[in-house]
Amino acid sequence: MKCRFCGKQIKKIFIDLTNSPPSNSFLSLKQLNEPEIFYPLKLFVCEFCFLVQIPEYKKYHEIFDNNYIYFSSFSKSWLDHANKYVDMITKRYSLNSNSFVIEIASNDGYLLQFFKNKSIPCLGIEPSLSTAKIAKKRGIEVIEDFFNTKLASSIASTKKADLIIGNNVLAHVPNINDFVSSLKIILKPNGIITLEFPHLLNLIEQNQFDTIYHEHFSYFSFHTVKMIFLRHGLTIFDVEELDTHGGSLRIFATHSENSNFASDNVKALEIKEETAGIKNIEYYMKFSDKINIIKNTFLQFLIKQRGIGKKIAAYGAAAKGNTLFNYCGIKKDLVSFVADISPYKQGKFLPGCHIPVVSPKIIKKEKPDIIIIIPWNIKEEIISELNYTKNWGAKFVIPIPRLEILS
């Protein structure tokens, strides 16, 4: 394949997780008796720009369709994160009722609702009708479409943004160059862009292979993102390292003609990445060996526990779990069910492994001995929610970055 940023031919395999169904293609009871499509889950790394990427095995408009069932508002910690961001950015750039904010991939209005509460005009762009519908019920204006140069030009013909936000959307874009150039089109001359995305450095260092799935077309280091933005006339002048999603970056960018300034954060992160080896292709080649160790350790643990009669369940039907379970070959014989707070997932089955998704109430009924926490990035929130399981001595298991067992 050709690199989706620089266009060079790429052959280096970053990791091969064999085949898996799309991570959010949950199944109904009827679909369990129908054929299921598996796609290769193989990532490549470009030797020239170091962008880690997967071919578009399944088209993005098929993944983010009208039945997309990831709703951001079901995580309290993510809502708190969004609320704090809105307070911070409003003060930092003196946003008010005369400002205009656009969020790309606004989901169910989880973030824009906080701007609306401050009477700051805002617009969401969201291709999934299922999530856009919820945002509209909150009184948020939403354009139900994919963001690209055509849509950006249409919006810019009437109004441009003081602030553009994109949280966990950059990885979902198959055409990166079109996406970033579109950001420039709708940005006011003195406007600001902030994007948040998982940091490739953390994925590698913390063995986060379960964050790899078909809807994530690319995986970014700061080094590569900075190059992408510069090519399209945008300069990243500041960056923050966040704890969200196992370690993310929040970049601040503006028109290149406006800024020659780079914060100390930018310089420090560049040194950190280069020291780790982010510009050395050999750094990427060691990842697969570490993942095989995690897979074998996790499987051996589960098989042993089932062998001595322990009841095993999981919590949080996140996309992470679908990658983890399918790569490890985990089925219902090892994990009885996955509990999830989202009613949109309850009553369905995980793709590939066909483990049922149930209400958290089932945990109290079944009293599992072991509970695997799939969304380990919010493990504190989940452990607090499941505090009652100490009544029967349940243990929590965190498989990433290494097997961890918590009482």
N, C-alpha and C positions, 0 to 999 in steps of 0.2 A: 504493500500500500504506500501511498504518498502522505507525507506529513501534512496534517490539516492546517498547520500554520505556515511553515516555510516551503512546503511543496517538494521537499527532497524525498527520494525513495528511502524507505526504512525497512530494515530486515531484522534488527535486534529484538528478541523477545524479552520483555520485562518479566512477565509471569503468564503461565498457561494454567487456568483453572478448569480446563477441559470444557464440558458443555453444561449449560444451565438455561432454564426458562427465564424470561425477563422478571426482574425482582419484585415488581408490583403487580404481576399478573395473577392475582389470587383467584382461586377456582371455586365455583359453586358445586353443590353436591351432584348435580346433573353432569357437569363437565368432567368429573372424575372418571366417567365411563367413555370419554371422548379422547381422541388423540391430542397429545400435548407437544408443542413445538419447543425444542431446545436449540439454543444458538451457541456457537463457540464463545468462550469467555477468555479470550487471549489478548493480552496487552503488549504493545510494542513501545519502544523508546527511540526517539529520533537522535541520531548521533551528532546532529548539527545544532539543534536548538534545545534538545533535551526535554521535549514535550512527550509525556507518557500518554498513550491514547489507544483506543479500541476502534476497529472499523465499525461503521454504522450497519451492523448486522440486522438490526430491526430499526425501521425508520422512526425518527423522533415523533412525528405526528401520530404514529400508531401507539407509541408509549404514553404520550401525554394526551390521551383522548378524553372523550366526555365522561368516561367511567373511572378516571384516575382517582385513587382512594387515599392518597396521602393528604391529610389535613393538618396544617401546622399548629392550629390552636389547641390540639389535644395534649401538648406538652407544656406543663406549667413553667418549667425552667426556660423553655424557648420563648414563651410569652414574656417572662421577666426580662430576658435578654433583649427582646424587641423594645420593650417599654424603656429600659435604661438607655438603649441606643437613641431613641427618639428624644429623650431628655437631653442627652449629650450633644447630639448634632444640632438641635434647635438652639441651644445656648452658644455653641461654638460658632455658628454661622448666622446667628440672629434671625432665624426664620420667623415669619409672622403671617398675618392674613393676606399680605401682598405677595408672598412667596408661592412657588409652585413646585410640588414634589411628585416625581414619577417613580413607581416601583415596578421593575421588570420581574415577572413571575411572582405576582402578589398573592397567589394561593387564595386562602379564604379570608383575607383582610386582616390577618393576625398582627401585622405591623402598622398598616395605614390607619387602622382604627385609632391609634394613639395620636397620629397627626390630626385626624378629624376631631378628636377630643380637644385639641389645642386650636381649633378653627383655622388650621393651615390647609389650603386647597391641595388636593392630591388626586392622583390618577393611578389606577392599577392596570397592568397589562398581564393577562393570564389566559393561556390557551385552553385550559381545562374547564369545561362548563360546570362540572360538578363542584369545583372549589370556588369558581367565580360567582356562582349562584349564592353561596353563603356570604361572600363579601358584599354583594349587592344588597342583601337583606340587612347588612350593617350600615347601609346608606353610603357605600363607597362606590364611586364611579369606576367602572372596569371596562376595558376594551378586551373582548374575548378573541384573541388572535395571538399568533406567534410574532415575536419581535424581530424585525429585520429592516433593511434599508427602505423598503417600500412603505412600511408602516411608520417608520421614523420620519420620513420625508412628509408624510401626510400630517402627522402630529405637529411637526416643526413649522408647517405652513400657517398654523394658527397660534401656536404657543410653544415656547421652549422652557426647559426646566432649570430651576435654581439648584435642585438636588436630584440626582438620579441614584436609585438604590437597586442593588441586585444581590440578594442573599441566596447562596447555594444554587445559582442558576448557571454560572459560567461553565461548570463541568457538564451541564446538560445540553450544551450548544454544539451541534455538529459542524456548523460553519462559524468558526471563531472570528475570522477576519471580517465577515459581514456583521457579526454581532457588535464587535468593538467599534467599527466604523459607524454603526448606527447610533451608538452612544454619543459620539461626537456630533452627529447631526442634530440631536434634540437637546443638546446642552447649551445653555446661555453662555455668552462670552466669558463671564466670570463665574460660571456655575461649577459645581463640585459633583464628582462621582464617588460613591463608596460601594465596593463589592466585597462580599465575604465568600470564602471558599475554603475547603479543606486543604491543608498544606501538605504537599507531596513529601516533604522532609519528615513529617510526623507519620505518614503512612508507612514509609520505609523503616524509620527508626523504631516505631511502635508495633510493627507487624500487622498493620490494619488492613489485611487483605480482604476482610469481609465488607469493606466499603467500596469494593470493586463490583460494579454491575453495569448492565447494558445501557441504562439511562445516563450513566456517567461516561461521556465520550472522551473526556480529557482529564488529566490529573496534573496540577500545576505547582511548580516551584515559583518563588518570587522572581528568580532570575529570568524564567521564561515569560511570565506575565508582563514583566517590565519591558521586555523586547516587543511583545505583541502590542502593547499600548503605544510605545514609541513609534512603531511602524504606522500607526493610524493617527498620529498627531496628538497624542495624549501623554502626559507625564505623571507618573506616580511620585508624589512629593512627600507622602507619609504612609506609614504602615503600622498596624498593631497586631500582635500575636494574641490570639484568643484561645480559650479553653473549649469552645463549642465544637461539637462533632469530632472530638478526639484531638483537637488542635487545628485551628483555622487561622487564616490571615484576613484582616480587614484593610483593604487598600484605599487610599484617598488619591484621586486623580483630577486633573483639570487640563484645559487646552495647553499644549506645549508652548504656544506663543505667550502664555501668561506666566509661566513658572520656570525659573532656573534653580529653584530652591529644593533641596533634599534634606529632610530631617535626619537627626542622628539615628532614628529608628531604621531608616532606609539603609544607611551605611552599616549599621550593626548587623542587620539581617543578611546583607550581602556577604559580609565576612563569615557569619555563622554558616550559611549555605556552602560557601566555597571551602571552608574548613572541613565540613562533613564530606564533601566530594561531589556536590551536585553537578559540577561541570566535568566530571570524569565518568565515562561510560561504564567503567568497571564497577563503580558504586552501585549501579542498577542491576548488575548481573548476579549479585549475591543474594537477592531477595528471595528467590524461589526456595533455596535450601532452608532458610529460616521458617518458611511457611509449612514445609513438609513436617518439620519437627512439631509445630503447633498442632497440625492435623492429627498426627499419630498419638501425641500425648492426650489430646482431648478425647479421641475415640477410645483409647485404652481405658481411660477413666470411666467413661459412660458404660462400656461393656462390663467392666468390673462391678460397678454399682448395680447394674441390672442383674448381674449374675448372683449377687447376694440378696436380691429381692427388693431393692430400693425402687421407689416410685419417682420417676423423673418427669418434670414439666419445664416449660420455659415461659418467660414473661416478655411481652413486647414483640408484636409481629412486624418488626422493622425489616426493611430490605436487607440489612446486614445479615439477618438470620437466614434468609433464603440463600445467599451466597455461601455462608458458613455451612449450613446443613447439607446443601446439595454437593459442595465440594468434598465434604467429609462422608457423604453417603448415609446421613442420618435419616431414619424413617420412624414410623410410629412404634416400631418394636423397641426403640430406645427412648424416645420422647413422646409421652402420651398426648400432650396438647400444648398449645401456646395461648396464654391469656393476653388479652389486649383491651384497652379501655375504649377504643374506637368502635362504635356500633357499625361502621361501614366495613369493618373487617370480620366482626363476629359472625359465625355461621358459615364462613368460607374456609378454604384449605390452602396451606402454603403451596406455592407452585413447586412442582418437581417431587418434593418429599411427601406431600399430601397430608401433613399433620394438621388436625383441626384447630381453628382459631375460636376461642370461647371467651365468655365474659370473665373478668377477674373473680366473680362470685364463685366460680367453679374451684378456685384454689382453696377456698374455705371448706368446700364440700369434699374435695378429693384428698386434701392434706398431703401434697407431695413431699417426699423427703428432701429432694434436691430441686432447686429452681434455677435454671440457666437464665441469666440476664442478657438478653440479646442486644438491646441498645445500651451498651456499656458506657457510652458517653454521658448518660443521665442516670448512672447506677445509684447515686446518692438519693435522687428523687424516688426511684423505684424501691430501694431498700426501705426508705421511710414509709412509703405507701403500704409495703408488705410487712410492716413491723409485727403485725399480729401472728405471723407464721412462726414466731419464736415460741408460741404456746405449744407447738408440737415438735420443736427442735429442727425445723427445716434449715437447710444450708443453701447459701447462694453460690453460684458458680459463675465466674467471669472468665471467658476463654481467651480474651485478647487484652494485652499483648502477650500474655502467657497465662497458663492455667492458674487461677486463683480461687480458693475455696474460703468462703466467709460464713461464720456462724451467725 
